[in-house]
Amino acid sequence: MIRIPLDNLKQLLIESGLVKDVDFSSSQREAERTGRDVTEILVSRGFVTQEYLDQILSSYYHAPLANLVGEEISPDVLNIIPEDIARARNAVVFARDNDKLKVAVMDPSDLETIKFLEGYTQKQLMIYFATERDLQYAFSQYRKEILENFQRSLEDQMRYVNRMQLGQVSDLAKAATEVPIVAIVDNLISYGAALNATDIHIEVLADALLIRFRIDGILREVARLSVEIHPAIIARIKILSGMQIDEHAKPQDGRLKYKRGNEMFDIRVATMPTFYGEKITMRLLLAGAKPLSFAELGMTPDQVATIEKNIKKTFGMVLSTGPTSSGKTTTQYSILSFLNKPEVNIVTIEDPIEYELRFVNQTQVNVKAGITFASGLRAFLRHDPNIVMVGEIRDNETADIATNAALTGHLVLSTLHTNDASTAVPRLIDMGVPPFLVSATLNVIMAQRLVRKVCAECIESYTPEQTMEDSIREQLAVVAPDTAKSYKLPTILYHGKGCKACNWKGYLGRVAIFEILDVDADIRTYIANKDFTLDGLRKLMATKGMKTMFEDGLHKAEMGMTTLEEVFRVIRE
């Protein structure tokens, strides 16, 4: 959080001419109500860019901008402050100047932190202002040492395991508490968190225990361990996440918390019996993460306008669709954040609760306690809600209750597993919702996928080969035939050549590509028609200028946000 008096910040921004007094005041009220920093609200509402705000804050603090992104920091210098202290204090040493140290901090006015670092390093410090992006880039440079430590620790722990002959231990509970097993599991989670992995997969093969992390949507193998430790590793994770360690024949679900520096992770754990033994998947969710603005999600101004028009309605249904891990829930939270006003009562039933939203009544699904999506939604309708979010519509009962809630004066947000926006309509009908109710209640349907973003530090242009146009036309012929006829390949596209910032992958982070079906009067009439067909709906969407996900992906590739290869990877049909 930026420690600058609000009156000073207000004066600086008003003098800049970018923010009016009334806009700052409304942003301040929203920040106080939702527990967020006013700068987050100002940026999300588009009053100022983050870059301009950084310049203003740098001037206010009388501290030069660190500009660390893209700069390699010597390990000897970086490790003057260990990573756990660096993350806890939001500060890194990035250079020496004779006997002085150049230190980048997020809050140059935090004298307590500066005094602590002076005492810790026993050096005179030169203070620079670091943006959050600067610090995250600097933190990523600890990864090389983390990898070396991770591999070295695994080797040491496996040698200890081999000496113990752990495979001969019959008591799983005892094996799970042995020091090397505890250390291995802790290292796996710590390493996954350090690499910003969203999922950790532990899979047993005939001759090895395979460890894979999903980073920016791609699974990567990080280790292979002795298959003998598989039962103890599984037992250890089950104990941590509150599962039955003696149950191996059926799937189980659990949760655990993990703290790394000043970051807390909520980890969702699932087990599944496989041919050679149980597989475990752990999903890492950063506790306290803030919802993104629509622009940060990747929506274009036209898409934002369509969404805002439909979510400002007092009733109806707003659906996000796509496969698992396509960012649907993140989009729903962004909508909730936009709608979170004092004059409305918002309730949610979720599995799991991924973001904590102040003044929103959030309930976790608990099947053992009888709280399902359907039962929770039915109960919440007795609590005078204006807006209801149902984590997922996955059965006929939930679909029926959600539809009737949307029909009776409630705005209902939810997610649905479908391939694209248009197929949400037959999916609801297949769940038993009559077509006339689907027609009457739907406001807007968003389909989305996540694509990796081109690394901003190593982006470069290139001239695409003509054969790429043939591939694009072939795909457009499936999803947008009219566009296929007129499509011309740009003379310049973009990709990342690879650098330290992106770990030489050419990509860093992810952004969504969208397909948004605005359910207007013509589409409502067509959905309720007895001659309704999916192809007919798609043709009607095309006549109204609605872009498919592939077209949105092409647009973002031409802008340099992602690559054509990424767009093809996630939605090729």
C-alpha positions as CSV (number, residue, x, y, z in Angstrom):
1,M,0.0,0.0,0.0
2,I,1.3,3.4,-0.9
3,R,1.9,5.6,2.1
4,I,1.2,9.0,0.8
5,P,-1.3,11.4,2.4
6,L,-4.5,11.3,0.4
7,D,-4.7,15.1,0.4
8,N,-1.2,15.2,-1.2
9,L,-2.0,12.5,-3.7
10,K,-5.3,14.3,-4.6
11,Q,-3.5,17.6,-5.1
12,L,-0.9,16.1,-7.3
13,L,-3.4,14.3,-9.5
14,I,-5.8,17.3,-9.8
15,E,-2.8,19.5,-10.7
16,S,-1.9,17.0,-13.4
17,G,-5.3,17.7,-15.0
18,L,-6.1,14.0,-15.4
19,V,-8.4,13.6,-12.3
20,K,-11.2,15.9,-11.2
21,D,-12.1,16.5,-7.6
22,V,-15.4,14.6,-7.9
23,D,-13.7,11.6,-9.5
24,F,-11.0,11.4,-6.8
25,S,-13.6,11.7,-4.0
26,S,-15.8,8.9,-5.5
27,S,-12.7,6.7,-5.9
28,Q,-11.7,7.4,-2.3
29,R,-15.1,6.4,-1.0
30,E,-15.0,3.2,-3.1
31,A,-11.5,2.4,-1.8
32,E,-12.6,2.9,1.8
33,R,-15.7,0.8,1.4
34,T,-13.9,-2.1,-0.3
35,G,-10.7,-2.0,1.6
36,R,-8.5,-1.3,-1.4
37,D,-5.9,1.3,-2.1
38,V,-7.3,4.4,-3.8
39,T,-4.6,4.2,-6.5
40,E,-6.0,0.8,-7.5
41,I,-9.4,2.3,-8.0
42,L,-8.0,5.3,-10.0
43,V,-6.1,3.0,-12.3
44,S,-9.0,0.5,-12.7
45,R,-11.4,3.3,-13.6
46,G,-9.0,4.6,-16.2
47,F,-8.4,8.1,-14.7
48,V,-4.6,7.5,-14.7
49,T,-2.2,4.9,-16.1
50,Q,0.0,3.0,-13.7
51,E,3.1,4.3,-15.5
52,Y,2.0,8.0,-15.0
53,L,1.2,7.3,-11.4
54,D,4.6,5.8,-10.8
55,Q,6.2,8.9,-12.1
56,I,4.1,11.1,-9.8
57,L,5.0,8.9,-6.8
58,S,8.7,8.9,-7.7
59,S,8.7,12.7,-7.7
60,Y,6.8,12.9,-4.4
61,Y,9.2,10.5,-2.7
62,H,12.2,12.3,-4.2
63,A,13.5,8.8,-5.1
64,P,14.4,7.9,-8.6
65,L,12.6,5.0,-10.3
66,A,14.5,1.8,-10.0
67,N,13.5,0.5,-13.5
68,L,14.6,-3.0,-12.7
69,V,12.6,-4.9,-15.4
70,G,15.0,-6.4,-17.9
71,E,18.1,-5.7,-15.9
72,E,20.1,-8.6,-14.6
73,I,21.0,-8.4,-10.9
74,S,24.2,-10.1,-9.8
75,P,23.4,-13.0,-7.5
76,D,26.1,-11.8,-5.0
77,V,24.3,-8.4,-4.8
78,L,20.7,-9.8,-4.8
79,N,21.4,-12.2,-2.0
80,I,22.7,-9.6,0.4
81,I,19.0,-9.6,1.4
82,P,17.5,-13.1,1.4
83,E,14.4,-13.7,-0.5
84,D,12.1,-14.2,2.5
85,I,13.2,-10.8,3.9
86,A,13.0,-9.1,0.5
87,R,9.4,-10.3,0.0
88,A,8.3,-9.4,3.5
89,R,9.8,-5.9,3.3
90,N,9.1,-5.3,-0.4
91,A,12.7,-4.3,-1.0
92,V,15.7,-5.6,-3.0
93,V,19.4,-4.7,-3.3
94,F,20.1,-4.4,-7.0
95,A,23.5,-2.7,-7.3
96,R,26.6,-1.5,-5.4
97,D,28.0,2.0,-5.6
98,N,31.4,1.8,-3.9
99,D,30.6,1.1,-0.3
100,K,26.9,2.0,-0.7
101,L,24.0,-0.3,-1.7
102,K,21.3,0.7,-4.2
103,V,18.0,-0.6,-2.7
104,A,14.7,-0.6,-4.5
105,V,11.7,-0.3,-2.1
106,M,8.0,0.0,-2.8
107,D,7.5,2.6,-0.1
108,P,10.5,5.0,0.3
109,S,8.7,6.7,3.2
110,D,8.8,3.5,5.2
111,L,11.6,4.6,7.5
112,E,11.2,1.5,9.7
113,T,12.0,-0.8,6.8
114,I,14.9,1.4,5.7
115,K,16.4,1.4,9.2
116,F,16.0,-2.3,9.5
117,L,17.8,-2.9,6.1
118,E,20.6,-0.5,7.2
119,G,21.1,-2.6,10.3
120,Y,20.8,-5.9,8.5
121,T,23.3,-5.0,5.7
122,Q,25.6,-2.7,7.8
123,K,25.8,-0.5,4.8
124,Q,24.7,3.0,3.8
125,L,21.7,2.7,1.4
126,M,20.7,4.7,-1.7
127,I,16.9,4.4,-1.9
128,Y,15.1,4.0,-5.2
129,F,11.3,3.8,-5.8
130,A,10.3,0.3,-7.0
131,T,7.0,-0.4,-8.7
132,E,5.3,-3.7,-8.0
133,R,6.4,-4.9,-11.5
134,D,10.0,-4.0,-10.6
135,L,9.9,-6.1,-7.4
136,Q,8.2,-9.1,-9.0
137,Y,10.9,-9.1,-11.7
138,A,13.6,-8.9,-9.0
139,F,12.0,-11.6,-7.0
140,S,12.0,-13.8,-10.1
141,Q,15.8,-13.6,-10.2
142,Y,16.0,-15.6,-7.0
143,R,14.6,-18.5,-9.0
144,K,18.0,-19.8,-10.3
145,E,19.2,-20.2,-6.7
146,I,15.8,-21.6,-5.7
147,L,16.1,-24.2,-8.5
148,E,19.6,-25.2,-7.4
149,N,18.6,-25.4,-3.8
150,F,15.5,-27.4,-4.7
151,Q,17.5,-29.9,-6.7
152,R,20.2,-30.1,-4.1
153,S,17.7,-30.5,-1.3
154,L,15.8,-33.3,-3.1
155,E,19.1,-35.2,-3.7
156,D,20.0,-34.9,0.0
157,Q,16.5,-35.9,1.1
158,M,16.4,-38.9,-1.3
159,R,19.8,-40.1,0.0
160,Y,18.3,-40.0,3.6
161,V,15.1,-41.8,2.4
162,N,17.2,-44.6,0.8
163,R,19.2,-45.1,4.0
164,M,15.9,-45.3,5.9
165,Q,14.5,-48.0,3.5
166,L,11.2,-46.1,3.7
167,G,9.5,-48.5,1.3
168,Q,9.6,-51.1,4.1
169,V,7.7,-48.9,6.6
170,S,4.1,-50.3,6.9
171,D,2.7,-47.4,9.0
172,L,1.8,-44.7,6.5
173,A,1.0,-42.1,9.3
174,K,4.5,-42.7,10.7
175,A,6.2,-42.6,7.3
176,A,4.4,-39.3,6.5
177,T,6.0,-37.6,9.5
178,E,9.6,-38.6,8.8
179,V,11.8,-35.6,8.3
180,P,12.8,-36.2,4.7
181,I,9.2,-36.7,3.6
182,V,8.1,-33.5,5.4
183,A,11.0,-31.6,3.7
184,I,10.3,-33.0,0.2
185,V,6.6,-31.9,0.4
186,D,7.5,-28.5,1.8
187,N,10.1,-28.0,-1.0
188,L,7.6,-29.0,-3.7
189,I,5.0,-26.5,-2.5
190,S,7.7,-23.8,-1.9
191,Y,9.2,-24.2,-5.3
192,G,5.8,-24.2,-7.0
193,A,4.9,-21.0,-5.3
194,A,8.2,-19.4,-6.2
195,L,7.6,-20.2,-9.9
196,N,4.1,-18.8,-9.8
197,A,2.7,-22.3,-10.6
198,T,-1.1,-22.6,-10.6
199,D,-1.1,-26.4,-10.2
200,I,1.3,-29.0,-8.8
201,H,0.8,-32.5,-10.3
202,I,2.2,-35.6,-8.4
203,E,1.8,-38.7,-10.7
204,V,2.9,-42.2,-10.1
205,L,4.4,-44.2,-13.0
206,A,5.6,-47.8,-13.1
207,D,9.2,-46.8,-12.2
208,A,9.1,-43.2,-10.9
209,L,7.1,-40.5,-9.1
210,L,6.6,-37.6,-11.6
211,I,6.3,-34.0,-10.5
212,R,4.9,-31.4,-12.9
213,F,4.0,-27.8,-12.5
214,R,1.5,-25.8,-14.6
215,I,3.1,-22.4,-15.3
216,D,1.3,-19.9,-17.5
217,G,-1.1,-22.7,-18.6
218,I,1.7,-25.1,-19.7
219,L,2.6,-28.3,-17.7
220,R,6.4,-28.6,-17.1
221,E,8.2,-31.6,-15.6
222,V,10.4,-30.4,-12.7
223,A,11.5,-33.7,-11.0
224,R,11.3,-37.5,-11.0
225,L,11.6,-39.2,-7.6
226,S,11.9,-42.8,-6.5
227,V,8.5,-44.6,-6.8
228,E,9.1,-46.1,-3.3
229,I,8.3,-42.8,-1.6
230,H,5.0,-42.4,-3.3
231,P,2.8,-43.8,-0.5
232,A,4.6,-41.6,2.1
233,I,4.3,-38.4,0.0
234,I,0.6,-39.0,-0.7
235,A,0.0,-39.7,3.0
236,R,1.8,-36.5,4.0
237,I,-0.3,-34.4,1.7
238,K,-3.5,-36.1,2.9
239,I,-2.7,-35.4,6.5
240,L,-2.0,-31.7,5.7
241,S,-5.2,-31.3,3.8
242,G,-7.5,-33.2,6.2
243,M,-8.1,-36.4,4.1
244,Q,-8.3,-40.0,5.1
245,I,-4.9,-41.6,4.6
246,D,-6.2,-45.1,4.6
247,E,-8.7,-44.5,1.7
248,H,-7.1,-45.3,-1.7
249,A,-10.0,-46.5,-3.8
250,K,-12.0,-43.4,-4.3
251,P,-11.3,-39.7,-5.0
252,Q,-10.9,-37.2,-2.1
253,D,-10.8,-33.5,-1.8
254,G,-9.1,-31.3,0.8
255,R,-7.5,-28.0,1.5
256,L,-4.4,-26.7,3.2
257,K,-2.7,-23.3,3.8
258,Y,0.9,-22.5,3.1
259,K,2.8,-19.3,4.0
260,R,5.8,-18.1,2.0
261,G,7.4,-14.9,3.1
262,N,4.4,-12.4,3.5
263,E,2.3,-14.4,1.0
264,M,-0.4,-16.9,2.1
265,F,-1.6,-19.5,-0.3
266,D,-4.9,-21.5,-0.1
267,I,-4.2,-24.8,-1.7
268,R,-7.0,-27.0,-3.0
269,V,-6.0,-30.7,-3.0
270,A,-7.6,-33.5,-5.0
271,T,-6.7,-37.2,-5.1
272,M,-7.7,-39.8,-7.8
273,P,-6.9,-43.5,-8.0
274,T,-4.9,-44.4,-11.2
275,F,-3.4,-47.6,-12.5
276,Y,-0.1,-47.4,-10.6
277,G,-1.5,-45.6,-7.5
278,E,-3.0,-42.3,-6.4
279,K,-2.4,-39.1,-8.2
280,I,-2.6,-35.8,-6.4
281,T,-3.2,-32.4,-7.9
282,M,-2.7,-29.2,-5.8
283,R,-4.1,-25.9,-7.0
284,L,-2.3,-22.9,-5.6
285,L,-4.5,-19.8,-4.9
286,L,-2.9,-16.6,-3.5
287,A,-4.9,-15.5,-0.6
288,G,-5.8,-11.8,-0.6
289,A,-5.4,-11.4,-4.4
290,K,-7.3,-8.4,-5.8
291,P,-9.9,-8.7,-8.6
292,L,-8.7,-7.4,-11.9
293,S,-10.3,-4.6,-13.9
294,F,-12.0,-5.5,-17.2
295,A,-9.1,-3.9,-19.1
296,E,-6.6,-6.0,-17.1
297,L,-8.5,-9.1,-18.0
298,G,-8.0,-8.3,-21.7
299,M,-11.3,-6.9,-22.7
300,T,-11.4,-4.3,-25.5
301,P,-13.4,-1.0,-24.9
302,D,-16.3,-2.4,-27.0
303,Q,-16.4,-5.6,-24.9
304,V,-16.2,-3.6,-21.7
305,A,-19.2,-1.4,-22.8
306,T,-21.2,-4.5,-23.6
307,I,-20.5,-6.1,-20.2
308,E,-21.2,-2.9,-18.3
309,K,-24.5,-2.4,-20.1
310,N,-25.7,-5.9,-19.1
311,I,-24.5,-6.1,-15.6
312,K,-26.1,-2.8,-14.7
313,K,-29.5,-4.5,-15.2
314,T,-31.3,-5.4,-12.0
315,F,-32.3,-8.9,-13.1
316,G,-31.2,-11.6,-15.6
317,M,-28.3,-13.9,-15.9
318,V,-24.6,-13.2,-16.7
319,L,-22.7,-16.3,-17.7
320,S,-19.0,-17.0,-18.1
321,T,-18.2,-20.1,-20.1
322,G,-15.2,-22.2,-21.0
323,P,-13.2,-25.2,-19.8
324,T,-11.5,-25.6,-16.5
325,S,-8.7,-23.1,-15.8
326,S,-9.9,-20.7,-18.5
327,G,-10.3,-17.7,-16.1
328,K,-14.1,-17.8,-15.8
329,T,-14.2,-17.3,-12.0
330,T,-11.6,-14.5,-12.2
331,T,-13.9,-12.7,-14.7
332,Q,-16.9,-13.2,-12.4
333,Y,-15.0,-11.7,-9.5
334,S,-14.1,-8.6,-11.6
335,I,-17.8,-8.2,-12.3
336,L,-18.6,-8.6,-8.6
337,S,-16.0,-6.0,-7.7
338,F,-17.6,-3.6,-10.2
339,L,-21.1,-4.2,-8.8
340,N,-20.0,-4.1,-5.1
341,K,-21.9,-0.9,-4.0
342,P,-23.4,0.1,-0.6
343,E,-26.9,0.0,-2.0
344,V,-26.9,-3.7,-3.0
345,N,-26.8,-7.0,-1.2
346,I,-24.5,-9.5,-2.9
347,V,-24.3,-13.1,-1.9
348,T,-22.2,-15.9,-3.4
349,I,-22.0,-19.7,-3.1
350,E,-18.6,-20.9,-4.3
351,D,-16.2,-23.8,-4.5
352,P,-13.7,-22.7,-3.5
353,I,-13.8,-19.0,-2.4
354,E,-10.8,-17.7,-4.4
355,Y,-11.0,-14.0,-3.6
356,E,-12.2,-12.4,-0.4
357,L,-14.5,-9.4,-1.2
358,R,-15.4,-7.0,1.5
359,F,-19.2,-6.5,2.0
360,V,-20.0,-9.5,-0.1
361,N,-21.6,-12.5,1.8
362,Q,-19.5,-15.5,0.5
363,T,-20.3,-19.1,1.4
364,Q,-18.2,-22.1,0.7
365,V,-19.8,-25.3,-0.7
366,N,-19.7,-28.0,2.0
367,V,-21.3,-31.2,0.8
368,K,-20.9,-32.9,4.2
369,A,-22.9,-30.1,5.8
370,G,-25.5,-30.2,3.1
371,I,-24.4,-27.0,1.4
372,T,-24.3,-27.5,-2.4
373,F,-24.7,-25.0,-5.1
374,A,-28.4,-25.7,-5.4
375,S,-29.1,-25.8,-1.6
376,G,-27.0,-22.7,-0.9
377,L,-28.6,-20.8,-3.7
378,R,-32.1,-21.7,-2.5
379,A,-31.2,-20.7,1.1
380,F,-29.6,-17.4,0.0
381,L,-32.8,-16.3,-1.9
382,R,-34.4,-16.0,1.5
383,H,-31.8,-13.3,2.5
384,D,-33.1,-10.5,0.3
385,P,-30.2,-10.5,-2.2
386,N,-30.0,-8.1,-5.2
387,I,-27.1,-10.0,-6.8
388,V,-26.3,-13.7,-6.5
389,M,-23.2,-15.5,-7.8
390,V,-23.3,-19.2,-8.1
391,G,-19.8,-20.6,-8.6
392,E,-20.9,-23.1,-11.3
393,I,-24.2,-24.4,-12.8
394,R,-23.5,-28.1,-13.0
395,D,-26.8,-29.8,-12.6
396,N,-30.5,-29.5,-13.5
397,E,-31.5,-28.4,-10.0
398,T,-29.0,-25.5,-9.8
399,A,-29.9,-24.4,-13.4
400,D,-33.6,-24.4,-12.5
401,I,-33.1,-22.3,-9.3
402,A,-30.7,-19.9,-10.9
403,T,-33.0,-19.3,-13.9
404,N,-36.0,-18.7,-11.7
405,A,-34.0,-16.3,-9.5
406,A,-32.9,-14.4,-12.6
407,L,-36.6,-14.2,-13.6
408,T,-37.8,-12.8,-10.3
409,G,-35.7,-9.7,-9.8
410,H,-32.2,-10.9,-9.1
411,L,-29.0,-10.5,-11.1
412,V,-27.4,-13.9,-11.3
413,L,-23.8,-14.5,-12.1
414,S,-22.5,-18.0,-12.8
415,T,-20.1,-20.1,-14.9
416,L,-20.9,-23.0,-17.2
417,H,-18.6,-25.5,-19.0
418,T,-19.2,-25.0,-22.7
419,N,-16.9,-24.6,-25.7
420,D,-18.1,-21.2,-26.7
421,A,-20.8,-18.6,-25.9
422,S,-23.5,-19.9,-28.2
423,T,-23.4,-23.5,-26.9
424,A,-24.4,-22.2,-23.5
425,V,-28.0,-21.9,-24.8
426,P,-28.5,-25.6,-25.8
427,R,-26.5,-26.6,-22.6
428,L,-29.1,-24.9,-20.4
429,I,-31.9,-26.4,-22.5
430,D,-30.3,-29.8,-22.1
431,M,-30.3,-29.2,-18.3
432,G,-34.1,-28.9,-18.4
433,V,-34.5,-25.1,-18.6
434,P,-37.4,-24.4,-21.1
435,P,-36.2,-22.3,-24.1
436,F,-38.6,-19.5,-23.3
437,L,-37.0,-19.2,-19.8
438,V,-33.5,-19.3,-21.3
439,S,-34.6,-16.5,-23.7
440,A,-36.2,-14.4,-21.0
441,T,-33.4,-14.6,-18.4
442,L,-30.1,-14.4,-20.3
443,N,-28.4,-11.0,-20.4
444,V,-25.0,-11.8,-21.7
445,I,-22.7,-14.9,-22.2
446,M,-19.0,-14.6,-22.2
447,A,-16.8,-17.4,-23.5
448,Q,-13.0,-17.2,-22.9
449,R,-9.6,-18.8,-23.0
450,L,-6.3,-17.8,-21.5
451,V,-3.3,-17.2,-23.8
452,R,0.2,-16.5,-22.8
453,K,1.3,-12.8,-23.2
454,V,4.4,-11.9,-25.2
455,C,7.1,-10.8,-22.8
456,A,7.3,-7.0,-22.8
457,E,11.0,-7.1,-22.2
458,C,12.0,-9.1,-25.3
459,I,9.2,-8.5,-27.7
460,E,10.3,-8.1,-31.3
461,S,8.6,-7.9,-34.7
462,Y,8.9,-10.3,-37.5
463,T,7.5,-10.9,-41.0
464,P,5.1,-13.9,-41.0
465,E,5.2,-16.6,-43.7
466,Q,2.4,-16.6,-46.2
467,T,1.5,-20.2,-45.2
468,M,0.2,-18.7,-41.9
469,E,-2.6,-16.9,-43.8
470,D,-3.8,-20.3,-45.1
471,S,-4.0,-21.7,-41.6
472,I,-5.9,-18.6,-40.3
473,R,-8.3,-18.7,-43.2
474,E,-9.0,-22.4,-42.6
475,Q,-9.8,-21.7,-39.0
476,L,-11.9,-18.7,-39.8
477,A,-13.9,-20.8,-42.3
478,V,-15.1,-22.8,-39.3
479,V,-15.9,-20.0,-36.8
480,A,-16.4,-16.9,-39.0
481,P,-16.9,-17.7,-42.7
482,D,-17.6,-14.1,-43.7
483,T,-14.4,-12.9,-42.1
484,A,-12.4,-15.7,-43.8
485,K,-13.2,-14.4,-47.3
486,S,-11.8,-10.9,-46.6
487,Y,-8.9,-11.7,-44.2
488,K,-5.4,-10.4,-45.0
489,L,-2.4,-11.4,-43.1
490,P,-0.6,-8.4,-41.4
491,T,2.9,-7.7,-42.8
492,I,4.3,-7.5,-39.2
493,L,3.5,-9.7,-36.2
494,Y,5.3,-10.0,-32.8
495,H,6.8,-12.6,-30.6
496,G,9.3,-12.8,-27.7
497,K,12.8,-13.8,-28.4
498,G,13.4,-14.9,-24.8
499,C,15.2,-13.2,-21.9
500,K,15.9,-13.5,-18.2
501,A,12.6,-11.9,-17.3
502,C,10.5,-14.6,-19.0
503,N,13.0,-17.4,-18.3
504,W,13.8,-17.5,-22.0
505,K,10.3,-18.6,-22.9
506,G,9.3,-15.5,-24.8
507,Y,6.1,-15.3,-22.8
508,L,5.3,-13.8,-19.4
509,G,1.9,-13.8,-17.8
510,R,-1.5,-14.5,-19.4
511,V,-4.4,-12.6,-20.8
512,A,-7.9,-13.7,-21.8
513,I,-9.4,-13.7,-25.3
514,F,-13.2,-13.4,-25.3
515,E,-16.4,-14.1,-27.3
516,I,-19.3,-12.1,-26.0
517,L,-22.9,-12.9,-26.9
518,D,-25.1,-9.9,-26.1
519,V,-28.6,-11.3,-25.8
520,D,-30.7,-8.6,-27.5
521,A,-34.4,-8.7,-28.6
522,D,-33.6,-10.5,-31.9
523,I,-31.6,-13.2,-30.2
524,R,-34.2,-13.7,-27.5
525,T,-36.8,-14.2,-30.1
526,Y,-34.7,-16.7,-32.0
527,I,-33.8,-18.7,-28.8
528,A,-37.5,-19.1,-28.0
529,N,-38.3,-20.1,-31.6
530,K,-39.2,-23.8,-32.0
531,D,-36.9,-23.9,-35.1
532,F,-33.9,-22.8,-33.0
533,T,-30.5,-24.3,-34.1
534,L,-27.0,-23.7,-32.9
535,D,-25.8,-22.8,-36.5
536,G,-28.7,-20.4,-36.9
537,L,-27.7,-18.7,-33.6
538,R,-24.1,-18.3,-34.7
539,K,-25.2,-16.8,-38.1
540,L,-27.4,-14.4,-36.3
541,M,-24.5,-13.4,-34.0
542,A,-22.3,-12.8,-37.0
543,T,-24.8,-10.5,-38.7
544,K,-24.8,-8.4,-35.5
545,G,-21.0,-8.1,-35.6
546,M,-20.2,-10.3,-32.6
547,K,-16.6,-11.5,-32.7
548,T,-15.6,-15.0,-32.0
549,M,-12.7,-15.9,-29.6
550,F,-10.5,-16.7,-32.6
551,E,-11.1,-13.2,-34.1
552,D,-10.4,-11.6,-30.7
553,G,-7.2,-13.7,-30.5
554,L,-6.2,-12.5,-34.0
555,H,-6.7,-8.9,-32.9
556,K,-4.6,-9.4,-29.8
557,A,-1.9,-11.1,-31.8
558,E,-1.8,-8.2,-34.2
559,M,-1.5,-5.8,-31.3
560,G,1.5,-7.7,-29.9
561,M,-0.3,-8.9,-26.8
562,T,0.1,-12.6,-27.7
563,T,1.1,-14.7,-30.7
564,L,-0.8,-16.5,-33.4
565,E,0.7,-19.8,-32.2
566,E,-0.8,-19.2,-28.7
567,V,-4.2,-18.4,-30.2
568,F,-4.1,-21.6,-32.3
569,R,-3.0,-23.6,-29.3
570,V,-6.0,-22.8,-27.1
571,I,-8.9,-22.7,-29.6
572,R,-8.0,-24.5,-32.8
573,E,-11.1,-26.5,-34.0
